[in-house]
């Protein structure tokens, strides 16, 4: 009989595996709870042995059955989760039945939020998918329709009734969870959908037409071995696909309303898991996931302060035999190197602009009392010892330079949130290495006293990008400077202006979603450029990578003696 466990109240008792820092501490089937408007509801979470953080999450609404644990044991879902290395979350019906009036759909959306609490394990909001089986298909449809801006994909296998369209015109309101990475947007957006029915019916077709419209799908249907109908998105695209790609197909399997065939389940998962939903301005944006192996990344490791540390390298084919720039790109708190490949999109900039991109992975820390001690964070600490990530990253730079022909006068750094703080730290602690930096969403660590540098010599230019709704940076009511930032951010920027002897009043202009503030030195060189992104929370989006490189980083270089150049002229 499958054992149902409870997570310990204090997860900080578990020691971090120094050779594999982001490994889950526990494995098995666990019962968790979530607070809903109707009371406390339980759900199950299955963690395979050796599961790593930030793997995709699948939230399943199972068919109504007397014992969900027995159903799990008899079905293929546990082995499916193990083979695909995913977090598997199973909803539990109340009193043996599903509530089709919207209550259980809201419960499902609460589970989406709860599994990102980082108390027992660490997941990301970018790759969470919904599945509904049997009558649970109605619940999954309702939940995703109401909060489509959060779910990266939907599988719904079961004939539908009129309740399935309950939330067709209902929208979950925007919701903030305070000082965390999670925020809920309010938007009706595209979602990859795969449905299974016995046949076309009025109710099934209403839902089909809903998703065809939502995903801007063509009317012509194609087919494959598992889906009798596949509807592709329209080829007409009126906007750039740098930030959001038009990728949401609608698939229908006819003849069976059940998903009890493992081969079919694998095909459905292969379809859904290709997409991930990233934070950005306006709403969360759907993109194809960048798989490190498929895209030609190389994974490398080294030992540092007793930990096995890792990074990914992206080396475009066009760089061989040339001296090329090097760009370090650091993920945010709780993120991972491989998750930031997709989130930043920087490898595509590297491919177009011929530079080597490196994506390192941070050290560990404990984000919340009683929580796990291996949430990833830059310049954190473990067992009272501060982790020196500046030293680690400089070792990475040396390692890359030993194997490739790197132009040492054009080494740059960028990063988001904790990665933005790390970017800022590199400019202060290793100014002789970096020609320019671009922190996103953060500059200084709010959990430690602010220490302003007395000098940065040689000077390192900064491009700072943040959202006007960013809890860490922005203060729209009482914020300081022209762009309304918090006091610590303003203090850091004013100190840069003083150190570099810049004009106190910036040049201002707006381009698209970004309002720019440019601080120049006496030679009119933009040594500090601040961009405030409208409608964005604590996030970044792929276009930032293009902006950072094309409009700022690549314009700066150094001579061999360390003299900073801007477009070839001495700063």
C-alpha positions as CSV (number, residue, x, y, z in Angstrom):
1,X,0.0,0.0,0.0
2,X,1.3,3.4,-1.0
3,X,2.4,5.4,2.1
4,X,1.1,8.9,2.4
5,X,3.6,11.0,4.3
6,X,3.7,14.5,5.9
7,X,6.4,17.0,5.4
8,X,8.4,17.8,8.5
9,X,7.5,21.2,10.0
10,X,11.1,22.2,10.0
11,X,12.9,21.4,6.7
12,X,16.0,23.2,7.8
13,X,17.2,20.1,9.6
14,X,18.3,18.6,6.3
15,X,21.8,19.1,5.2
16,X,22.5,20.3,1.6
17,X,24.1,17.8,-0.8
18,X,27.2,19.7,-1.6
19,X,27.7,17.7,-4.8
20,X,24.2,18.3,-6.0
21,X,22.9,21.4,-4.2
22,X,19.4,21.6,-5.8
23,X,18.3,18.0,-5.1
24,X,15.0,17.6,-3.2
25,X,15.6,16.5,0.4
26,X,12.7,14.0,0.5
27,X,10.9,11.6,-1.8
28,X,7.6,9.8,-1.9
29,X,3.9,10.8,-1.7
30,X,3.1,13.7,0.6
31,X,-0.1,15.3,1.7
32,X,-0.1,19.1,1.6
33,X,-2.8,21.6,2.3
34,X,-4.0,24.9,0.9
35,X,-6.3,27.6,2.3
36,X,-9.3,28.3,0.1
37,X,-12.4,30.4,0.5
38,X,-14.3,27.2,1.4
39,X,-11.7,26.1,4.0
40,X,-8.5,24.1,4.2
41,X,-8.2,21.6,1.3
42,X,-5.6,18.8,1.0
43,X,-3.7,17.6,-2.1
44,X,-1.0,15.1,-2.8
45,X,2.5,15.8,-4.0
46,X,4.8,13.1,-5.4
47,X,8.5,13.6,-5.4
48,X,10.6,11.0,-7.2
49,X,14.0,10.0,-5.6
50,X,16.7,12.5,-6.7
51,X,14.2,15.0,-8.2
52,X,15.8,18.4,-8.8
53,X,14.3,21.8,-8.1
54,X,12.5,23.8,-10.9
55,X,11.5,20.7,-12.8
56,X,8.1,21.1,-14.5
57,X,5.0,20.7,-12.3
58,X,1.8,18.8,-13.4
59,X,-1.3,19.5,-11.4
60,X,-3.9,16.7,-12.0
61,X,-7.6,16.6,-11.3
62,X,-8.2,12.8,-11.2
63,X,-11.4,11.1,-12.0
64,X,-13.8,10.6,-9.0
65,X,-12.8,7.5,-7.2
66,X,-13.1,6.1,-3.7
67,X,-9.4,6.2,-2.9
68,X,-7.0,8.5,-4.8
69,X,-4.0,6.8,-3.3
70,X,-5.1,3.4,-4.6
71,X,-5.9,5.0,-8.0
72,X,-2.3,6.4,-8.1
73,X,-0.8,3.1,-7.1
74,X,-2.7,1.2,-9.8
75,X,-2.3,3.7,-12.6
76,X,0.9,4.7,-14.4
77,X,1.1,8.3,-13.1
78,X,3.8,7.7,-10.5
79,X,6.1,6.0,-13.0
80,X,5.2,8.7,-15.5
81,X,6.3,11.4,-13.1
82,X,9.6,9.5,-12.4
83,X,10.4,9.0,-16.1
84,X,9.7,12.7,-17.0
85,X,11.3,14.0,-13.8
86,X,8.4,16.2,-12.8
87,X,6.6,17.4,-9.7
88,X,3.3,15.6,-9.6
89,X,0.4,17.2,-7.7
90,X,-2.9,15.5,-7.3
91,X,-6.1,17.3,-6.2
92,X,-8.5,15.5,-3.8
93,X,-12.3,15.7,-4.3
94,X,-14.3,16.8,-1.3
95,X,-16.8,14.2,0.0
96,X,-16.0,12.0,-3.0
97,X,-17.2,14.3,-5.7
98,X,-16.1,17.4,-7.7
99,X,-17.9,20.7,-7.3
100,X,-18.6,22.0,-10.8
101,X,-19.9,25.4,-9.6
102,X,-16.4,27.0,-9.6
103,X,-15.3,26.2,-6.1
104,X,-12.9,23.4,-7.1
105,X,-11.5,25.4,-10.0
106,X,-10.6,28.1,-7.5
107,X,-9.1,25.3,-5.3
108,X,-7.0,24.2,-8.2
109,X,-5.7,27.7,-8.8
110,X,-4.8,28.0,-5.1
111,X,-2.8,24.8,-5.4
112,X,-0.9,26.4,-8.3
113,X,0.1,29.2,-5.9
114,X,0.7,27.0,-2.9
115,X,3.3,24.7,-4.6
116,X,5.5,27.7,-5.1
117,X,5.8,28.5,-1.4
118,X,9.3,27.1,-1.3
119,X,8.8,25.6,2.1
120,X,9.4,21.9,1.2
121,X,10.9,22.2,-2.3
122,X,11.4,24.8,-5.0
123,X,9.4,25.2,-8.1
124,X,8.9,28.0,-10.7
125,X,5.8,29.6,-12.0
126,X,7.1,29.3,-15.5
127,X,6.5,25.6,-16.1
128,X,3.3,24.5,-14.4
129,X,0.7,22.5,-16.4
130,X,-2.9,21.4,-15.7
131,X,-4.5,18.1,-16.4
132,X,-8.1,17.0,-15.8
133,X,-9.3,13.4,-16.2
134,X,-12.9,12.2,-16.4
135,X,-15.2,14.7,-14.6
136,X,-12.0,16.4,-13.5
137,X,-11.6,17.7,-17.1
138,X,-14.4,20.2,-16.3
139,X,-12.5,21.5,-13.3
140,X,-9.3,21.8,-15.2
141,X,-11.1,23.7,-18.0
142,X,-12.7,26.1,-15.5
143,X,-9.4,26.7,-13.7
144,X,-7.3,27.4,-16.8
145,X,-10.0,29.6,-18.4
146,X,-10.1,31.7,-15.3
147,X,-6.3,32.0,-14.8
148,X,-4.9,31.3,-18.3
149,X,-2.1,33.8,-17.8
150,X,-0.5,31.4,-15.3
151,X,-0.8,27.9,-16.8
152,X,1.7,26.8,-19.5
153,X,-0.5,24.1,-20.9
154,X,-3.8,22.1,-20.4
155,X,-4.7,18.4,-21.0
156,X,-8.4,17.7,-20.5
157,X,-9.6,14.1,-21.2
158,X,-13.3,13.7,-20.5
159,X,-16.6,14.5,-22.2
160,X,-17.6,18.0,-21.0
161,X,-20.9,19.4,-19.8
162,X,-22.2,22.9,-19.7
163,X,-20.2,23.7,-16.5
164,X,-17.0,23.6,-18.6
165,X,-17.7,27.1,-19.9
166,X,-18.4,28.6,-16.5
167,X,-15.3,30.8,-16.5
168,X,-15.2,31.5,-20.3
169,X,-15.8,35.2,-19.5
170,X,-14.5,35.2,-15.9
171,X,-11.0,36.4,-15.1
172,X,-8.9,35.9,-12.0
173,X,-7.9,39.3,-10.6
174,X,-4.3,40.4,-10.5
175,X,-2.8,39.2,-7.2
176,X,0.5,39.9,-5.5
177,X,2.1,37.5,-2.9
178,X,4.3,40.2,-1.3
179,X,8.0,40.0,-1.4
180,X,8.2,36.8,-3.5
181,X,8.9,36.0,-7.1
182,X,5.2,34.8,-7.6
183,X,2.6,37.2,-9.0
184,X,-0.7,36.4,-10.7
185,X,-1.6,38.4,-13.8
186,X,-5.1,39.1,-15.0
187,X,-5.3,38.3,-18.7
188,X,-6.9,35.9,-21.1
189,X,-4.1,34.5,-23.2
190,X,-3.1,31.7,-25.4
191,X,-2.7,28.2,-23.9
192,X,-1.6,24.9,-25.6
193,X,-4.5,22.6,-25.2
194,X,-5.0,18.8,-25.8
195,X,-8.5,17.4,-25.2
196,X,-9.9,13.9,-25.4
197,X,-13.6,13.1,-26.1
198,X,-15.7,10.1,-27.2
199,X,-17.2,12.3,-30.0
200,X,-18.1,15.9,-30.9
201,X,-21.0,17.2,-28.8
202,X,-22.5,20.6,-28.3
203,X,-20.7,21.1,-25.0
204,X,-17.4,19.7,-26.3
205,X,-17.6,21.9,-29.3
206,X,-18.3,25.1,-27.3
207,X,-15.0,24.5,-25.4
208,X,-13.2,23.7,-28.6
209,X,-14.4,26.9,-30.2
210,X,-13.3,28.9,-27.1
211,X,-9.8,27.7,-27.4
212,X,-9.6,28.1,-31.1
213,X,-10.5,31.7,-30.7
214,X,-8.3,32.2,-27.7
215,X,-5.3,30.7,-29.5
216,X,-6.1,32.4,-32.8
217,X,-6.1,29.0,-34.5
218,X,-6.8,28.3,-38.1
219,X,-10.0,26.4,-39.1
220,X,-8.2,23.7,-41.0
221,X,-7.5,20.5,-38.9
222,X,-4.5,18.3,-39.3
223,X,-3.8,14.9,-37.6
224,X,-1.2,12.6,-36.1
225,X,-1.0,9.2,-34.6
226,X,-2.6,10.4,-31.3
227,X,-4.8,13.3,-32.2
228,X,-7.5,13.2,-35.0
229,X,-7.7,17.0,-35.0
230,X,-4.8,19.4,-34.7
231,X,-5.4,23.1,-35.1
232,X,-2.4,25.4,-35.7
233,X,-2.2,29.1,-34.8
234,X,-2.8,31.5,-37.6
235,X,0.3,32.4,-39.6
236,X,-0.7,36.0,-39.4
237,X,1.3,37.6,-36.6
238,X,1.1,41.4,-36.2
239,X,3.7,41.7,-33.5
240,X,7.3,40.6,-32.8
241,X,7.7,37.2,-31.3
242,X,10.9,38.0,-29.4
243,X,9.0,38.1,-26.0
244,X,6.0,35.9,-26.8
245,X,5.8,33.2,-29.4
246,X,2.6,32.2,-31.2
247,X,2.8,28.5,-30.4
248,X,-0.5,27.3,-29.0
249,X,-2.0,24.4,-30.9
250,X,-5.3,22.9,-30.0
251,X,-5.4,19.1,-30.2
252,X,-8.4,16.7,-30.0
253,X,-8.3,12.9,-29.5
254,X,-11.6,11.3,-30.5
255,X,-13.0,7.9,-29.7
256,X,-12.0,7.9,-26.0
257,X,-12.5,10.3,-23.2
258,X,-9.9,8.7,-21.0
259,X,-6.2,9.2,-20.6
260,X,-5.2,5.8,-19.4
261,X,-2.8,4.8,-22.1
262,X,0.9,5.5,-21.2
263,X,2.0,6.1,-24.8
264,X,-0.8,8.7,-25.3
265,X,0.1,10.4,-22.0
266,X,3.8,10.6,-23.1
267,X,2.7,12.2,-26.4
268,X,0.5,14.7,-24.5
269,X,3.3,15.6,-22.1
270,X,5.8,16.0,-25.0
271,X,3.4,18.4,-26.6
272,X,2.6,20.5,-23.4
273,X,6.0,20.6,-21.9
274,X,7.5,22.3,-25.0
275,X,6.0,25.6,-23.8
276,X,6.8,27.6,-20.7
277,X,5.2,30.8,-19.4
278,X,7.5,33.6,-18.4
279,X,7.0,36.8,-16.5
280,X,7.2,40.1,-18.3
281,X,5.3,43.4,-18.8
282,X,1.6,43.2,-19.2
283,X,1.2,39.5,-18.7
284,X,3.1,36.3,-18.6
285,X,4.4,35.4,-22.0
286,X,4.4,31.9,-23.6
287,X,7.6,30.7,-25.3
288,X,9.1,27.5,-26.5
289,X,11.4,26.1,-23.8
290,X,15.1,26.1,-24.6
291,X,16.4,22.6,-24.0
292,X,20.1,22.7,-23.2
293,X,20.9,19.5,-25.1
294,X,18.8,20.3,-28.2
295,X,20.1,23.8,-28.5
296,X,23.8,22.8,-28.1
297,X,24.7,24.1,-24.7
298,X,27.6,22.6,-22.8
299,X,27.3,21.8,-19.1
300,X,30.5,22.4,-17.0
301,X,31.3,22.0,-13.3
302,X,34.0,23.0,-10.9
303,X,34.6,22.7,-7.1
304,X,34.3,25.9,-5.1
305,X,34.2,26.2,-1.3
306,X,33.3,22.6,-0.9
307,X,30.4,22.7,-3.4
308,X,30.2,21.3,-6.9
309,X,29.2,24.4,-8.9
310,X,28.0,24.4,-12.5
311,X,27.4,26.6,-15.5
312,X,26.1,26.3,-19.1
313,X,28.0,27.7,-22.1
314,X,26.5,28.6,-25.4
315,X,29.1,28.9,-28.2
316,X,27.8,29.9,-31.6
317,X,29.4,28.2,-34.5
318,X,30.5,31.5,-36.0
319,X,32.8,32.4,-33.1
320,X,35.5,29.8,-33.7
321,X,38.9,31.2,-34.8
322,X,38.0,34.7,-33.7
323,X,38.4,36.8,-30.6
324,X,34.9,37.3,-29.3
325,X,33.1,38.9,-26.4
326,X,32.0,37.0,-23.3
327,X,28.7,37.7,-21.5
328,X,27.9,36.2,-18.0
329,X,24.1,35.9,-17.4
330,X,22.9,35.2,-13.8
331,X,19.5,33.8,-12.8
332,X,17.3,35.2,-9.9
333,X,16.6,33.8,-6.5
334,X,15.2,30.3,-6.6
335,X,16.0,30.0,-10.3
336,X,18.5,27.7,-11.9
337,X,21.0,28.0,-14.7
338,X,19.0,25.9,-17.1
339,X,15.7,27.6,-16.3
340,X,17.3,31.0,-17.1
341,X,18.3,29.9,-20.6
342,X,14.6,30.2,-21.6
343,X,13.8,33.1,-19.3
344,X,16.6,35.4,-20.6
345,X,16.7,34.3,-24.2
346,X,20.3,35.5,-24.2
347,X,21.6,32.5,-26.3
348,X,19.7,33.7,-29.3
349,X,21.3,37.1,-28.9
350,X,24.7,35.3,-28.7
351,X,23.9,33.4,-31.9
352,X,23.0,36.6,-33.8
353,X,25.8,38.8,-32.4
354,X,28.6,36.2,-32.2
355,X,29.6,36.2,-28.5
356,X,29.9,33.4,-26.0
357,X,27.1,33.4,-23.3
358,X,27.7,31.7,-20.0
359,X,24.9,30.9,-17.5
360,X,26.3,30.1,-14.1
361,X,24.3,28.7,-11.1
362,X,24.2,30.3,-7.7
363,X,25.0,29.0,-4.2
364,X,22.4,28.1,-1.5
365,X,20.5,29.8,1.3
366,X,17.4,29.4,3.4
367,X,14.6,31.7,2.1
368,X,12.1,31.3,4.9
369,X,12.1,30.2,8.5
370,X,11.8,26.4,8.8
371,X,12.2,26.1,5.0
372,X,14.7,24.3,2.9
373,X,18.3,25.5,3.1
374,X,19.1,25.0,-0.6
375,X,17.1,27.7,-2.4
376,X,19.6,29.1,-4.8
377,X,20.9,32.7,-4.3
378,X,24.0,34.6,-5.2
379,X,26.5,35.5,-2.5
380,X,24.5,33.6,0.1
381,X,25.7,31.4,2.9
382,X,25.6,27.9,4.3
383,X,26.3,26.8,7.8
384,X,27.5,30.3,8.7
385,X,30.0,30.5,5.9
386,X,29.5,33.2,3.3
387,X,29.8,31.9,-0.3
388,X,32.1,34.0,-2.4
389,X,30.4,34.0,-5.8
390,X,32.6,36.8,-7.1
391,X,35.6,34.4,-6.8
392,X,33.5,31.6,-8.4
393,X,32.5,33.7,-11.4
394,X,36.0,35.0,-11.9
395,X,37.2,31.3,-12.0
396,X,34.5,30.6,-14.6
397,X,35.7,33.5,-16.7
398,X,39.3,32.2,-16.4
399,X,38.2,28.7,-17.4
400,X,36.3,29.9,-20.5
401,X,39.2,32.1,-21.5
402,X,41.6,29.1,-21.2
403,X,39.5,27.2,-23.8
404,X,38.3,29.9,-26.2
405,X,39.7,33.0,-27.8
406,X,38.0,35.6,-25.7
407,X,38.4,39.3,-26.3
408,X,39.3,40.3,-22.7
409,X,38.5,43.9,-23.5
410,X,34.8,43.0,-24.0
411,X,33.7,40.9,-21.0
412,X,30.2,41.8,-19.8
413,X,27.7,40.7,-17.1
414,X,23.9,40.8,-16.7
415,X,21.4,39.2,-14.5
416,X,17.9,39.4,-12.9
417,X,16.9,39.9,-9.3
418,X,19.5,38.1,-7.2
419,X,21.4,37.9,-10.4
420,X,21.1,41.6,-10.8
421,X,22.7,42.1,-7.3
422,X,25.5,39.7,-8.4
423,X,26.0,41.7,-11.6
424,X,26.3,44.9,-9.5
425,X,28.7,43.1,-7.2
426,X,30.9,42.1,-10.1
427,X,31.2,45.7,-11.3
428,X,32.3,46.8,-7.8
429,X,34.6,43.9,-6.9
430,X,36.2,43.1,-10.3
431,X,36.0,46.4,-12.4
432,X,39.2,45.5,-14.1
433,X,37.4,42.5,-15.7
434,X,34.1,43.8,-16.9
435,X,33.7,46.5,-19.5
436,X,30.0,47.2,-18.7
437,X,27.1,45.6,-16.8
438,X,23.3,45.4,-17.0
439,X,21.5,44.5,-13.8
440,X,17.8,43.7,-14.1
441,X,15.2,44.0,-11.3
442,X,17.8,44.6,-8.5
443,X,21.0,46.4,-7.6
444,X,21.6,45.9,-3.9
445,X,20.6,43.3,-1.4
446,X,17.7,44.5,0.8
447,X,18.4,41.9,3.5
448,X,21.8,43.4,4.3
449,X,23.0,46.9,5.3
450,X,23.7,49.0,2.3
451,X,27.4,49.6,1.8
452,X,28.2,52.1,-1.0
453,X,31.5,51.7,-2.8
454,X,34.0,54.5,-2.3
455,X,35.3,54.0,-5.8
456,X,34.9,51.8,-8.9
457,X,38.2,52.0,-10.7
458,X,38.3,51.6,-13.6
459,X,34.7,52.8,-14.0
460,X,32.1,50.3,-15.1
461,X,29.0,51.6,-17.0
462,X,25.6,50.4,-15.7
463,X,22.4,49.9,-17.6
464,X,19.6,49.2,-15.0
465,X,16.2,47.8,-16.0
466,X,13.2,47.3,-13.7
467,X,9.4,47.2,-13.7
468,X,7.3,50.0,-12.4
469,X,5.4,47.4,-10.3
470,X,8.5,45.7,-9.0
471,X,8.2,45.2,-5.2
472,X,11.9,45.2,-4.7
473,X,12.8,48.3,-6.7
474,X,9.8,50.5,-7.5
475,X,7.8,52.8,-5.1
476,X,5.2,54.6,-7.2
477,X,3.9,56.7,-4.4
478,X,7.0,57.7,-2.3
479,X,9.8,56.7,-4.6
480,X,12.9,58.8,-5.1
481,X,14.5,60.2,-8.3
482,X,12.7,60.8,-11.5
483,X,11.8,57.1,-11.9
484,X,10.4,56.5,-8.3
485,X,12.7,53.9,-6.8
486,X,13.2,52.8,-3.2
487,X,15.6,54.6,-1.0
488,X,18.4,51.9,-1.1
489,X,18.3,51.8,-4.9
490,X,18.3,55.6,-5.1
491,X,21.2,55.8,-2.7
492,X,23.2,53.4,-4.9
493,X,22.4,55.3,-8.1
494,X,23.2,58.7,-6.6
495,X,26.5,57.3,-5.4
496,X,27.3,56.1,-9.0
497,X,26.4,59.6,-10.3
498,X,28.9,61.1,-7.7
499,X,31.6,58.5,-8.4
500,X,31.5,59.0,-12.2
501,X,30.8,62.8,-12.0
502,X,27.7,62.5,-14.1
503,X,25.0,65.1,-14.8
504,X,22.4,65.0,-12.0
505,X,19.5,65.6,-14.3
506,X,19.1,62.8,-16.9
507,X,18.0,63.0,-20.5
508,X,14.6,61.4,-20.7
509,X,12.8,59.6,-23.5
510,X,10.3,56.8,-24.0
511,X,10.4,53.9,-26.5
512,X,7.6,51.4,-26.4
513,X,7.1,50.0,-22.9
514,X,10.3,51.5,-21.5
515,X,10.9,55.1,-20.1
516,X,14.6,55.8,-20.3
517,X,16.7,58.1,-18.0
518,X,20.3,58.7,-19.3
519,X,23.0,60.1,-17.1
520,X,26.1,61.3,-19.0
521,X,29.6,62.3,-18.0
522,X,31.4,65.5,-19.2
523,X,32.1,63.8,-22.6
524,X,28.4,63.0,-23.0
525,X,29.0,59.3,-22.5
526,X,26.0,57.5,-21.0
527,X,27.7,55.9,-18.0
528,X,24.4,55.2,-16.3
529,X,21.2,54.4,-18.1
530,X,18.0,53.5,-16.2
531,X,15.0,51.9,-17.9
532,X,11.6,51.7,-16.2
533,X,9.3,49.1,-17.8
534,X,5.6,49.9,-17.7
535,X,3.2,47.2,-16.3
536,X,6.0,44.8,-15.2
537,X,6.4,43.2,-11.7
538,X,9.6,41.6,-10.4
539,X,10.5,40.0,-13.7
540,X,12.5,40.2,-16.9
541,X,11.7,39.3,-20.5
542,X,13.8,38.3,-23.6
543,X,13.8,41.7,-25.3
544,X,15.8,43.0,-22.3
545,X,18.7,40.8,-23.4
546,X,18.7,42.3,-26.8
547,X,18.4,45.8,-25.5
548,X,21.1,45.3,-22.9
549,X,23.6,44.0,-25.5
550,X,22.7,46.0,-28.6
551,X,22.0,49.4,-27.0
552,X,24.5,49.4,-24.2
553,X,27.0,46.6,-23.4
554,X,28.6,46.2,-26.9
555,X,29.2,49.9,-27.1
556,X,31.8,49.7,-24.3
557,X,35.2,48.1,-24.4
558,X,38.6,48.5,-22.9
559,X,42.1,48.9,-24.1
560,X,44.8,46.5,-22.9
561,X,45.9,49.0,-20.2
562,X,42.3,49.1,-18.9
563,X,41.2,52.4,-20.5
564,X,37.4,52.4,-20.9
565,X,36.2,53.1,-24.5
566,X,32.7,54.1,-25.7
567,X,32.2,53.4,-29.4
568,X,36.0,53.4,-29.7
569,X,36.6,56.7,-28.0
570,X,38.2,57.0,-24.5
571,X,35.6,57.7,-21.8
